[in-house]
């Protein structure tokens, strides 16, 4: 499995369609989860090199007059990340099936988590951006945006290959999932904050 893992990671970069199709069929669920969480953890640690992120955390602790110890914060963050991942893939799977797909939840889960692998490139970029001030932050942001688009494309391919959908139906399912789970809640939160401000 170790040799196959490296083949899959390499394949996600150079031959994503065939590789994600194979991953969906093989269903290496635990490897996918470890990759997803590993990138999330490394990304969070890299963000500590950004003075703005550190300053935001310190301001929040001053506002609420308490500091959450690192270990509970880290464990809680990982549990929340897993929960969000499970829900997101679940809704994406639901739309995939509604649009005529035939794959299973864990087929999509495996392909989706592996599709996040290029995010590892953003870790050193974030560190460099935090160390070189404004210019570094701008460059880091631009590279990070490019990597995010790359990962989104791979996630759409993961849905297509795991559920046997057309590219168009995969994009539609992805956009609807994004809209329901991210865009709508964000606007609801903004609306609630504005409502409390004017009460």
C-alpha positions as CSV (number, residue, x, y, z in Angstrom):
1,X,0.0,0.0,0.0
2,X,2.9,2.4,0.7
3,X,4.2,2.3,-2.9
4,X,0.6,2.7,-4.2
5,X,0.1,5.7,-1.9
6,X,3.1,7.6,-3.4
7,X,1.9,6.6,-6.9
8,X,-1.5,8.1,-6.1
9,X,-0.1,11.3,-4.7
10,X,2.1,11.7,-7.8
11,X,-0.8,10.8,-10.0
12,X,-3.1,13.4,-8.5
13,X,-0.6,16.0,-9.7
14,X,0.2,14.7,-13.2
15,X,-2.8,12.5,-14.1
16,X,-5.7,13.5,-11.9
17,X,-8.6,11.9,-13.8
18,X,-7.2,8.4,-14.0
19,X,-5.7,8.6,-10.5
20,X,-8.8,9.8,-8.8
21,X,-10.9,7.2,-10.6
22,X,-8.6,4.5,-9.3
23,X,-8.7,6.0,-5.8
24,X,-12.5,6.1,-5.9
25,X,-12.6,2.4,-6.8
26,X,-9.9,1.4,-4.2
27,X,-11.4,3.5,-1.4
28,X,-8.3,4.2,0.8
29,X,-10.5,6.0,3.3
30,X,-8.0,6.2,6.1
31,X,-5.1,7.4,3.9
32,X,-7.3,10.1,2.5
33,X,-8.4,11.3,6.0
34,X,-4.8,11.4,7.1
35,X,-3.7,13.4,4.1
36,X,-6.6,15.8,4.6
37,X,-5.9,16.3,8.3
38,X,-2.2,16.5,7.8
39,X,-2.5,19.3,5.3
40,X,-5.0,21.1,7.6
41,X,-2.6,20.9,10.6
42,X,0.4,22.0,8.6
43,X,-1.6,24.9,7.1
44,X,-2.6,26.0,10.6
45,X,0.9,25.8,11.9
46,X,2.2,27.7,8.8
47,X,-0.4,30.5,9.5
48,X,1.4,31.1,12.9
49,X,4.2,32.8,10.9
50,X,1.7,35.5,9.8
51,X,1.7,38.4,12.3
52,X,-1.9,39.2,11.3
53,X,-3.1,35.8,12.3
54,X,-1.3,35.8,15.6
55,X,-2.5,39.3,16.3
56,X,-6.1,38.3,15.5
57,X,-5.9,35.3,18.0
58,X,-4.4,37.6,20.7
59,X,-7.1,40.2,20.2
60,X,-9.8,37.5,20.4
61,X,-8.3,36.2,23.7
62,X,-8.3,39.7,25.1
63,X,-11.9,40.3,24.0
64,X,-13.2,37.2,25.7
65,X,-10.7,37.4,28.6
66,X,-9.6,33.8,28.4
67,X,-7.1,31.7,26.5
68,X,-7.8,28.2,25.2
69,X,-4.9,25.8,25.9
70,X,-3.2,24.6,22.8
71,X,-4.0,20.9,23.2
72,X,-7.8,21.2,23.6
73,X,-7.8,23.8,20.9
74,X,-5.9,21.5,18.5
75,X,-8.0,18.4,19.3
76,X,-11.2,20.4,19.0
77,X,-10.1,21.9,15.7
78,X,-9.3,18.5,14.3
79,X,-12.7,17.1,15.4
80,X,-14.5,20.0,13.9
81,X,-12.5,19.6,10.6
82,X,-13.5,15.9,10.4
83,X,-17.1,16.8,11.1
84,X,-17.2,19.5,8.4
85,X,-15.5,17.2,5.9
86,X,-18.0,14.4,6.5
87,X,-21.0,16.7,6.2
88,X,-19.6,18.4,3.1
89,X,-18.8,15.2,1.3
90,X,-22.3,13.9,2.3
91,X,-24.1,16.8,0.7
92,X,-21.9,16.6,-2.4
93,X,-22.6,12.9,-2.6
94,X,-26.3,13.6,-2.2
95,X,-26.3,16.0,-5.2
96,X,-24.1,13.6,-7.2
97,X,-26.7,10.9,-6.7
98,X,-29.6,13.2,-7.4
99,X,-28.0,14.2,-10.7
100,X,-27.7,10.6,-11.8
101,X,-24.4,9.5,-10.3
102,X,-23.9,5.9,-9.2
103,X,-20.9,6.1,-6.8
104,X,-20.9,5.5,-3.0
105,X,-20.2,7.9,-0.2
106,X,-16.8,6.4,0.7
107,X,-15.8,6.3,-3.0
108,X,-16.3,10.0,-3.2
109,X,-14.7,10.6,0.3
110,X,-11.5,8.9,-0.8
111,X,-11.2,10.7,-4.0
112,X,-12.2,14.1,-2.5
113,X,-9.6,13.9,0.3
114,X,-6.8,13.0,-2.1
115,X,-7.8,15.8,-4.3
116,X,-6.7,18.2,-1.6
117,X,-3.1,17.0,-1.8
118,X,-1.8,20.0,-3.8
119,X,-2.7,22.1,-0.8
120,X,0.6,21.0,0.7
121,X,2.3,23.4,-1.7
122,X,0.6,26.3,0.2
123,X,2.3,25.4,3.5
124,X,5.8,26.7,2.7
125,X,4.3,29.6,0.7
126,X,2.4,30.7,3.7
127,X,5.5,30.5,5.9
128,X,7.5,32.6,3.4
129,X,4.6,35.1,3.1
130,X,4.6,35.6,6.9
131,X,8.3,36.2,7.0
132,X,8.5,38.8,4.3
133,X,6.0,41.3,5.3
134,X,3.5,42.9,3.0
135,X,5.1,41.8,-0.3
136,X,5.4,38.3,1.0
137,X,1.7,38.3,2.1
138,X,0.6,39.6,-1.4
139,X,2.6,36.9,-3.2
140,X,1.5,34.3,-0.7
141,X,-2.1,35.3,-1.3
142,X,-1.8,35.1,-5.1
143,X,-0.2,31.7,-5.0
144,X,-2.6,30.5,-2.4
145,X,-5.5,31.6,-4.6
146,X,-4.1,29.7,-7.5
147,X,-3.7,26.5,-5.4
148,X,-7.3,26.9,-4.2
149,X,-8.6,27.0,-7.8
150,X,-6.4,23.9,-8.6
151,X,-7.8,22.0,-5.6
152,X,-11.4,22.9,-6.5
153,X,-10.9,21.6,-10.0
154,X,-9.5,18.4,-8.6
155,X,-12.5,18.1,-6.2
156,X,-14.9,18.4,-9.2
157,X,-12.9,15.7,-11.0
158,X,-13.1,13.6,-7.9
159,X,-16.9,13.8,-7.9
160,X,-17.0,13.1,-11.7
161,X,-14.8,10.1,-11.5
162,X,-16.3,8.6,-8.3
163,X,-19.9,9.0,-9.4
164,X,-19.7,8.6,-13.2
165,X,-21.1,12.1,-13.9
166,X,-20.5,14.4,-16.7
167,X,-18.2,17.4,-16.1
168,X,-21.2,19.8,-16.3
169,X,-23.3,17.8,-13.7
170,X,-20.3,17.6,-11.5
171,X,-19.7,21.3,-11.5
172,X,-23.4,22.0,-10.9
173,X,-23.4,19.6,-7.9
174,X,-20.3,21.2,-6.5
175,X,-21.6,24.8,-6.9
176,X,-24.9,23.8,-5.2
177,X,-23.0,22.2,-2.3
178,X,-20.8,25.2,-1.9
179,X,-23.9,27.5,-2.0
180,X,-25.8,25.6,0.6
181,X,-23.0,24.9,3.1
182,X,-20.8,28.0,2.8
183,X,-22.4,31.0,1.0
184,X,-25.8,30.8,2.6
185,X,-24.5,30.4,6.2
186,X,-22.0,33.3,5.6
187,X,-24.8,35.6,4.5
188,X,-26.9,34.5,7.5
189,X,-24.1,35.3,9.9
190,X,-23.5,38.7,8.3
191,X,-27.3,39.4,8.4
192,X,-27.4,38.5,12.1
193,X,-24.4,40.7,13.0
194,X,-25.9,43.6,11.1
195,X,-29.3,43.1,12.8
196,X,-27.7,43.1,16.3
197,X,-25.7,46.3,15.4
198,X,-28.8,48.2,14.6
199,X,-30.9,47.0,17.5
